[in-house]
Amino acid sequence: MPTAGVPAPVSSQGGDSVDRQRGGKSIKAAWASWAGVSVLMLVIWGATWVSTGGGASYFWPVWVIGPWGAGMLIWTLNERFGDR
């Protein structure tokens, strides 16, 4: 007896390739977001560095770019090699 709201099982023949394609697109979008925010952080830091005459020597964007990039790298590697 079918139950309302419960999706039908997906066959194993095509589901995996569709999931990988979607995952690849979402990974690319996530990396694009990381790159965009990284550039924005670098521009802001560069503008403050120039406006203070080089006085803003503390490179604070590393606290945004580094951990986010590390998490992205772990996620990407897990998506690529996690199923093997």
C-alpha positions, 0 to 999 in steps of 0.5 A: 500500500503506497504511503503519501509523502514517501518517495519511491526508491531510486534505482542504483543504475542511474542515481549515483551518476546523477548525484555525482553530477550534482555534487560536482556542480555544488562543489564548483559553486562552493569553490566559486563562493570561496574564491569570491569572498577571498578576493573581497577580503584581500581587496578590503585588506589591501585598501586598509593597508594602502590607506594606512601607509602600510601600517596594517601589517596584520594579515587578518584575511587568513582567518577567513580564507584559511579555515574555509579553504581547508574545510572546502578541501576536505569536502572536495577530497571526500566527495572525490575519494570517499566512495572508494 
